[in-house]
């Protein structure tokens, strides 16, 4: 049993190193892993019947392909302001977690499903008017809330959001 676990650990390490090597442009190199007396060489080729299970693939993918899991297009700024959103005949209120030029993260215990279009209303700090915008749920997580992607901000509203993000990006970052 120990030998099987050690072999699996070695294989996972080799796959991780191969993935990192491929991202750095060294996919043609053979990865050598030495753990105690066990050693394995891995050149990236797997037997045709080798299949990584769904749970293993899901847990390894962010490490093998981090660019595919962080789809952020701009900086986020921590911002906790009231926000109201409407979908169908339901109006809900929540608090934002952060904001970017393209969207806002909302803290809620009842997040909507990904892809749903909602009407959003919030006011930027020191803002003189509310921002009313149609948004699409970009991600949803019952533990955190949901991310709303802005659709069609007016130039004035986009300028207000961008100015806030630019002004606060380096001032409220945690070290």
Residue pairs with C-beta under 8 A, 6 or more apart in sequence:
3 38
6 35
6 36
6 38
7 38
7 40
9 35
10 33
10 35
10 38
10 40
11 40
11 42
12 60
13 33
13 35
14 31
14 33
14 40
14 42
15 42
15 60
15 64
16 60
16 63
16 64
17 31
17 33
17 42
18 27
18 31
18 42
18 44
19 63
19 64
19 65
20 64
21 27
21 29
21 31
22 44
23 65
23 67
27 44
30 41
30 42
30 43
31 41
31 42
31 43
31 44
32 39
32 40
32 41
32 42
33 39
33 40
33 41
33 42
52 60
61 68
61 69
62 69
72 100
73 100
73 101
73 102
74 100
74 101
74 102
74 165
75 100
75 165
75 169
76 98
76 99
76 100
76 105
77 98
77 99
77 100
77 164
77 165
77 168
77 169
77 172
78 97
78 98
78 172
79 96
79 97
79 98
79 99
79 104
79 125
79 164
79 168
80 95
80 96
80 97
81 95
81 96
81 122
81 123
81 124
81 125
82 93
82 94
82 95
82 122
83 93
83 94
83 95
83 96
83 104
83 106
83 120
83 121
83 122
84 91
84 92
84 93
84 94
84 120
84 121
84 122
85 91
85 92
85 94
85 106
85 118
85 119
85 120
85 121
85 135
85 148
86 92
86 118
86 119
87 112
87 116
87 117
87 118
87 119
92 108
92 110
94 106
94 107
94 108
94 145
95 106
95 107
96 104
96 105
96 106
96 107
96 122
97 105
97 106
97 107
97 144
97 145
98 104
98 105
99 105
99 161
99 164
99 165
100 165
101 158
101 161
101 162
101 165
102 149
102 150
103 135
103 138
103 147
103 148
103 149
103 150
104 120
104 122
104 135
104 147
104 148
104 150
105 144
105 145
105 146
105 147
105 148
106 145
106 146
106 147
106 148
107 144
107 145
108 145
108 146
109 142
109 145
111 137
111 140
111 141
111 142
111 144
111 145
111 146
112 118
112 137
112 140
112 146
113 137
113 140
114 137
114 138
114 139
114 140
115 136
115 137
116 136
116 137
117 134
117 135
117 136
117 137
117 151
118 134
118 135
118 136
118 137
118 148
119 132
119 133
119 134
119 135
120 131
120 132
120 133
120 134
120 135
120 148
121 130
121 131
121 132
122 130
122 131
123 129
123 130
123 131
124 131
124 160
124 161
124 164
125 164
127 160
131 153
131 157
131 160
131 161
133 150
133 151
133 152
133 153
133 157
134 151
134 152
135 148
135 149
135 150
135 151
136 148
136 149
136 151
137 146
137 147
137 148
137 149
138 146
138 147
138 148
138 149
139 146
139 147
140 146
140 147
150 161
153 161
